[in-house]
């Protein structure tokens, strides 16, 4: 078990609808997770907090738009596991995609510091200290998937739902 994060791209009409009627977001999420072939979704598993820390250097918050990539958006609806889902509007998604485009695999990997993660009490920091480069591979793989997700969503003009469950 544990805390995993997933991100779902949604069009601008869905963004408006979910802000206007948060109950419809819960219904949408149920449909997405019950679907055998969900679309426009990326699951970064338990690496979410490590990714956030490597992008911002902080456990929570940080400079926008990088801070929005994992922990951004406006809380909407009921508790979805570990707090309400959060929604990013299309302009935020575009800003995130642009910022992530400048952080390639090597640049992202250079930010890996298991000792700093442990000191900041980052989720999975014990694994990072214990497993070193093997843990880094797991985090980088998930980061690259997240970066691709934001690039594709921005190209479509989508917003996004962020969920930790």
Secondary structure, 3 states (H helix, E strand, C coil): CCCCEEEEEECHHHHHHHHHCHHHHHHHHHHHHHCCCCCCEEEEECCHHHHHHHHHCCCCCCCCCCCHHHHCCEEEEEECCCCEEEEECHHHHHHHHHHHHCCCHHHHHCCCCHHHHHHCCCCCHHHHHHHCHHHHHHHHHHHHHHHHHHHHHHHHCCEEEEEEC
